């Protein structure tokens, strides 16, 4: 889209009169149809009927400065109205068009694909080592050690294949938590193996520089490999938890520095709050892990055990943060009147609740579907691919659920009244109209589907204000 930098005619008149010609009704310009007037002066600058030396070329009866000058007639009929304001000069439709476009495009617009990509990105943020140490991640993924441990996943008839595909029978019943157990074991061993490679060591030092930790890691690797080969549920859960604790140990320069200045107790308290199971007796953690491993095997179980409400509350809080701090929609609504203000509060609350519910439901569905797809991909390709799918599927589902509920809630509650109040206020003054023009033009420049009528309105108002957009 191309908006003229400045209208040539308006620019010429602006320079000729040393300001906006509309500021002085006596100045003939495009805003008054080139019909200026000077009631009491000796000279009239009306062109071409120049009157000088108190002599008229035309008679007063034919003087266009007083005949059919609509602007002049409006001013004389109602001098209390600001007729220099475009709102009263035939541009009200253009301002309304700009206002409608601004309100419509103020609501976040995201596609289904964008929501899915956002969820996947959130998954990467939950696993920062894949970003901070991409070389270690790739090296471990394609190295032999971890892949050898989980090779039987693809061998039909093996005990690990049976467990991974939830076909193992325990006490006369199918154990439906095999995929979760094996996927978690793969993720923990992948991390532990990566820790053997070189690292900067800010938070965790390489195991190659910690002899005791390295011996412990090698023992875990050996015992877990035996458990996987045998399809032993309890031993897999146990050594996976051992791998988790070694891999999560803070041994880097920063944690050691904090310990040196006496913050060990405070740091431990914070970690217990974030990761409680790390400090609980391992036997109890193993039993709990096995009991909950089959949660995602059914849709209802996945929805019940979804941690989506916690993540959803984050997005609900963001709705209030955005409307109260960033865009200040609530304050703008109350500035108009209390009724509008409380309506905006209700709208923000509805958006927040929708975000929380949408994420929770979407994450539950995504985790359930991810378990199915992950098991299939792990068996056909490799357990690493299956684990990756299972790890991000819930977050992608949550993001899509949040997006879908946002669309639904918006269709029910309509546009934010705070944004509408903001537009109404901007339309009342020349300064506000220029601000609205600038905001709208900025949005329209990136809008490939902008309405031609909106472009026309932008051009009309930009020309009126001398290209100030």
C-alpha positions in Angstrom: 0.0 0.0 0.0 1.2 3.5 -0.8 -0.1 6.5 1.1 1.0 9.9 -0.5 3.7 11.6 1.6 1.8 14.9 1.2 -0.8 16.3 -1.1 0.8 18.7 -3.5 -2.0 21.2 -3.3 -2.3 21.1 0.4 1.4 21.5 0.8 1.5 24.5 -1.4 -1.3 26.2 0.6 0.3 25.2 3.8 3.5 27.0 2.8 1.7 29.9 1.3 -0.3 30.7 4.4 2.3 29.7 6.9 0.1 27.1 8.4 -3.1 25.1 7.8 -5.3 27.3 5.5 -8.4 25.9 7.3 -7.3 27.8 10.4 -8.4 31.1 8.8 -11.6 31.1 6.9 -10.5 34.3 5.1 -7.9 32.3 3.2 -9.2 30.9 -0.1 -8.2 27.2 -0.2 -9.4 23.7 -1.1 -11.1 23.5 2.3 -13.6 26.3 1.6 -14.0 26.0 -2.2 -11.6 29.0 -2.8 -14.2 31.4 -1.4 -12.5 33.5 1.3 -14.1 36.5 2.9 -13.0 39.5 4.8 -16.0 41.3 6.2 -14.3 44.3 7.7 -11.0 44.6 6.0 -10.0 47.0 3.3 -8.9 44.2 1.1 -10.3 40.8 0.2 -8.0 38.0 -0.9 -10.7 36.3 -2.9 -9.3 35.2 -6.2 -9.9 36.2 -9.0 -12.1 39.0 -7.8 -9.4 41.0 -6.1 -10.7 44.1 -4.5 -8.3 47.0 -3.8 -8.5 50.6 -3.2 -12.1 50.2 -2.1 -13.2 49.5 -5.6 -15.1 46.2 -6.5 -14.6 44.5 -9.8 -17.8 42.5 -9.2 -21.0 43.7 -7.5 -21.8 42.6 -4.1 -24.8 40.6 -5.4 -22.4 38.5 -7.5 -19.7 38.3 -4.9 -19.0 34.6 -4.4 -17.6 35.3 -1.0 -21.1 35.6 0.3 -23.1 33.6 -2.2 -23.2 29.8 -2.1 -20.3 29.6 0.3 -21.5 26.6 2.3 -18.6 26.7 4.8 -19.3 30.4 5.5 -23.0 29.7 5.9 -22.4 26.9 8.3 -20.1 29.1 10.4 -22.6 32.0 10.5 -25.6 29.6 11.3 -23.8 27.9 14.2 -20.6 29.6 15.3 -20.3 27.3 18.3 -19.4 24.3 16.1 -15.7 23.7 15.3 -16.3 23.6 11.5 -12.5 23.4 10.9 -12.7 19.8 12.3 -13.1 17.2 9.6 -15.8 15.6 11.7 -18.1 18.4 10.5 -16.6 18.9 7.0 -17.7 15.9 5.1 -14.9 13.5 6.4 -16.9 12.0 9.2 -17.5 8.8 7.1 -13.8 8.5 6.6 -13.1 8.9 10.3 -15.7 6.3 11.0 -14.1 4.0 8.5 -10.7 4.4 10.2 -12.2 3.9 13.6 -14.0 0.7 12.6 -10.8 -0.6 11.0 -8.7 0.2 14.0 -11.1 -1.5 16.4 -11.4 -4.6 14.2 -7.6 -5.0 13.9 -6.9 -4.3 17.6 -7.8 -7.8 18.6 -4.9 -10.2 18.2 -5.2 -12.1 14.9 -3.6 -15.5 14.7 -4.0 -18.4 12.4 -4.4 -22.1 13.3 -0.9 -22.7 12.0 0.5 -19.8 14.0 -1.1 -21.2 17.2 0.4 -24.7 16.5 3.9 -23.1 15.9 3.5 -21.1 19.0 2.8 -24.3 21.0 5.9 -26.0 19.6 8.0 -23.0 20.4 6.7 -23.1 24.0 7.8 -26.7 24.0 11.3 -25.7 23.0 11.4 -23.1 25.8 10.5 -25.9 28.3 13.6 -27.7 27.1 16.2 -24.9 26.8 19.2 -27.2 26.5 18.1 -28.1 23.0 18.5 -24.4 22.1 21.5 -23.6 24.2 23.4 -26.7 23.4 22.3 -27.8 19.9 25.5 -29.5 19.1 25.3 -31.7 22.2 21.7 -32.5 21.4 22.4 -33.6 17.9 25.5 -35.5 18.9 23.6 -37.5 21.5 20.6 -38.0 19.1 22.8 -39.7 16.5 25.3 -41.4 18.7 25.2 -45.1 19.4 24.9 -45.3 23.2 21.3 -44.2 23.7 20.0 -45.6 20.4 21.4 -49.1 21.3 19.6 -49.0 24.7 16.2 -48.4 23.0 16.8 -50.4 19.8 14.3 -53.1 20.8 11.5 -50.6 20.5 11.4 -51.3 16.8 11.9 -55.1 17.1 8.4 -56.7 17.0 8.0 -59.4 19.5 10.6 -58.0 21.9 9.6 -57.2 25.5 10.5 -53.5 25.1 8.4 -53.3 21.9 5.5 -54.9 23.8 5.8 -52.5 26.7 6.3 -49.4 24.4 3.0 -50.2 22.6 1.0 -50.7 25.8 0.6 -54.5 25.1 2.3 -55.8 28.2 0.0 -57.8 30.5 0.5 -57.3 34.2 -1.7 -59.3 36.7 -4.1 -60.3 33.9 -4.5 -56.7 32.6 -2.8 -54.7 29.9 -0.4 -52.1 31.3 -1.3 -48.9 29.4 1.6 -46.8 30.7 4.4 -48.4 28.8 4.8 -45.6 26.2 5.0 -43.0 28.9 7.6 -44.9 31.0 9.8 -45.7 28.0 9.5 -42.1 26.5 10.5 -40.6 29.9 13.4 -43.0 30.2 14.6 -42.0 26.7 14.4 -38.3 27.5 16.3 -38.7 30.8 19.0 -40.8 29.3 19.3 -38.4 26.3 20.0 -35.6 28.8 22.4 -37.7 30.9 24.4 -38.7 27.8 24.5 -35.1 26.6 26.0 -34.0 29.9 29.1 -36.1 29.1 29.9 -33.7 26.3 31.7 -30.3 26.7 29.7 -27.5 28.3 30.3 -24.0 29.4 29.3 -25.1 32.9 27.4 -22.0 34.1 24.6 -24.1 35.7 25.7 -27.7 35.1 29.3 -28.9 34.6 30.1 -31.6 32.1 30.1 -35.1 33.7 33.5 -35.6 32.1 34.8 -33.2 34.8 33.0 -34.9 37.7 34.5 -38.4 38.3 32.0 -39.5 40.9 29.0 -38.3 38.9 30.3 -39.9 35.8 30.6 -43.3 37.5 27.1 -42.9 38.8 25.8 -42.0 35.3 27.6 -45.1 33.8 26.0 -47.3 36.4 22.5 -45.9 35.6 23.1 -46.5 31.9 24.0 -50.1 32.5 21.1 -50.9 34.9 18.5 -49.1 32.8 19.7 -51.0 29.6 19.1 -54.3 31.5 15.6 -53.1 32.7 14.6 -52.1 29.1 15.8 -55.4 27.7 13.7 -57.2 30.2 10.7 -54.9 30.0 10.8 -54.5 33.8 8.4 -51.7 34.6 9.6 -51.0 38.2 13.3 -51.1 37.3 12.7 -48.8 34.3 10.9 -46.3 36.5 13.6 -46.5 39.2 16.6 -46.0 37.0 14.8 -43.3 35.1 14.3 -41.4 38.3 18.0 -41.9 39.2 19.0 -40.5 35.8 16.7 -37.5 36.4 18.3 -36.7 39.7 21.8 -36.8 38.4 20.9 -34.9 35.2 19.1 -32.1 37.2 21.9 -31.6 39.8 23.1 -28.0 39.8 26.9 -28.3 39.7 27.9 -25.3 37.6 29.8 -22.2 38.5 26.7 -20.0 39.3 25.1 -22.5 41.8 28.4 -23.2 43.4 29.0 -19.5 43.8 25.6 -19.0 45.4 26.4 -21.8 47.8 29.6 -20.2 48.7 27.8 -17.0 49.9 25.4 -19.0 52.1 22.3 -19.3 49.8 22.2 -23.1 49.8 19.2 -23.4 52.1 17.2 -20.8 50.3 18.0 -22.4 46.9 17.0 -25.8 48.1 13.7 -24.5 49.4 12.9 -23.0 46.1 13.8 -26.2 44.2 11.7 -28.3 46.5 8.8 -26.0 45.6 9.5 -26.3 41.8 10.5 -30.0 41.7 9.2 -31.8 44.8 9.9 -35.4 43.7 13.6 -34.7 43.4 13.8 -34.6 47.2 11.3 -37.3 48.0 12.2 -41.0 48.8 12.8 -42.7 45.4 10.6 -45.7 46.2 7.5 -43.6 46.7 8.3 -41.6 43.5 8.6 -44.8 41.5 5.2 -46.2 42.7 3.6 -42.8 41.9 5.2 -42.7 38.4 3.9 -46.2 37.5 0.4 -45.4 38.8 0.1 -42.3 36.8 1.9 -43.4 33.6 -1.2 -44.7 32.0 -3.1 -41.4 32.4 -2.7 -40.4 28.7 -3.8 -43.7 27.3 -7.5 -42.6 27.4 -8.9 -39.2 26.5 -10.7 -38.7 29.8 -7.7 -39.7 31.8 -5.5 -37.3 29.8 -8.0 -34.4 30.4 -8.1 -35.3 34.1 -4.3 -35.3 34.6 -3.6 -32.4 32.3 -1.6 -29.6 33.8 -3.3 -27.3 31.4 -5.1 -25.3 34.1 -1.7 -24.1 35.5 -0.5 -23.1 32.0 -3.9 -21.7 31.2 -3.9 -19.4 34.2 -0.7 -17.9 32.9 -2.5 -16.9 29.7 -5.5 -15.7 31.7 -3.3 -13.5 33.8 -1.7 -12.1 30.6 -5.2 -11.0 29.3 -5.5 -8.8 32.4 -1.9 -7.6 32.2 -2.4 -6.6 28.6 -5.8 -4.8 29.1 -4.7 -3.2 32.4 -1.0 -2.3 31.8 0.0 -2.6 28.2 -3.0 -1.3 26.2 -4.9 0.1 29.2 -8.2 -0.8 27.7 -9.8 -0.9 31.2 -8.7 2.6 32.1 -9.8 4.0 28.7 -13.2 2.4 29.2 -13.6 3.9 32.7 -12.6 7.3 31.4 -15.7 7.3 29.3 -18.1 6.2 32.2 -18.4 3.5 34.9 -20.8 1.4 32.9 -18.3 1.1 30.0 -15.5 0.4 32.4 -17.2 -2.5 34.1 -18.2 -3.9 30.7 -14.5 -3.9 29.7 -13.7 -5.7 33.0 -16.3 -8.3 32.2 -14.9 -8.7 28.7 -11.3 -9.1 30.0 -12.5 -11.7 32.5 -14.3 -13.7 29.8 -11.2 -13.7 27.6 -9.1 -14.8 30.6 -11.4 -17.7 31.5 -11.6 -18.7 27.9 -7.9 -18.8 27.6 -7.5 -21.0 30.7 -10.2 -23.4 29.7 -9.1 -23.5 26.1 -5.5 -24.3 27.1 -6.5 -27.0 29.6 -8.8 -28.8 27.2 -6.5 -28.4 24.3 -3.5 -29.7 26.2 -5.4 -32.7 27.5 -6.5 -33.6 23.9 -3.1 -32.9 22.5 -1.3 -35.1 25.1 -3.7 -38.0 24.5 -3.2 -37.7 20.7 0.5 -37.2 21.1 0.8 -40.5 23.0 -0.9 -42.3 20.2 1.2 -40.6 17.5 4.4 -40.9 19.5 4.1 -44.6 20.0 3.4 -45.1 16.2 6.3 -42.8 15.2 8.7 -44.4 17.7 8.0 -47.9 16.5 8.2 -47.0 12.8 11.2 -44.5 13.0 12.9 -44.4 16.3 12.0 -43.7 20.0 13.6 -40.3 19.9 11.0 -39.1 17.3 8.2 -40.6 19.3 9.4 -38.9 22.5 9.7 -35.6 20.7 6.1 -35.8 19.5 4.8 -36.8 22.9 6.7 -33.9 24.5 5.3 -31.1 22.4 1.9 -32.5 21.4 0.2 -31.4 24.6 1.6 -27.8 24.3 0.6 -27.6 20.7 -2.9 -28.8 21.6 -3.0 -26.2 24.5 -2.0 -23.4 22.2 -4.6 -24.4 19.6 -7.3 -24.7 22.3 -6.4 -21.3 23.6 -6.7 -19.9 20.0 -10.0 -21.6 19.3 -11.6 -20.4 22.6 -10.3 -16.9 21.9 -12.1 -16.9 18.6 -15.3 -18.2 20.2 -15.2 -15.7 23.1 -14.6 -12.8 20.8 -17.6 -13.8 18.6 -19.8 -13.8 21.8 -18.6 -10.6 23.6 -17.7 -8.6 20.5 -15.0 -5.9 20.3 -13.5 -4.4 23.4 -15.5 -1.4 24.6 -12.3 0.2 25.9 -10.9 0.3 22.3 -14.2 1.7 21.0 -14.0 4.4 23.7 -10.5 5.2 22.7 -11.5 5.7 19.1 -14.4 7.9 20.0 -12.1 10.1 22.0 -9.6 10.4 19.2 -12.2 11.3 16.7 -13.3 14.4 18.7 -10.1 16.5 18.2 -7.7 17.2 15.3 -4.8 15.9 17.3 -6.7 12.7 18.0 -7.7 12.3 14.4 -4.1 12.6 13.3 -3.2 9.9 15.9 -6.0 7.7 14.6 -4.8 8.2 11.1 -1.2 7.3 12.0 -2.2 4.2 13.9 -4.5 3.0 11.1 -2.0 3.7 8.4 0.6 1.7 10.3 -1.7 -1.3 10.5 -2.9 -1.0 6.9 0.6 -1.0 5.6 1.1 -4.6 6.7 -2.4 -5.7 5.8 -2.5 -7.5 2.4 -6.3 -7.7 2.5 -7.0 -4.1 3.5 -10.4 -2.9 2.2 -10.1 -0.3 -0.7 -12.6 1.9 1.2 -10.2 2.0 4.1 -7.3 3.0 1.9 -9.5 5.8 0.4 -10.4 7.0 3.9 -6.7 7.0 4.9 -5.8 9.0 1.8 -8.6 11.5 2.3 -7.7 12.3 5.8 -4.0 12.3 5.1 -4.6 14.8 2.4 -6.7 17.0 4.7 -4.0 17.1 7.3 -1.2 17.7 4.8 0.2 14.2 4.8 0.9 14.0 8.6 0.6 10.2 8.5 
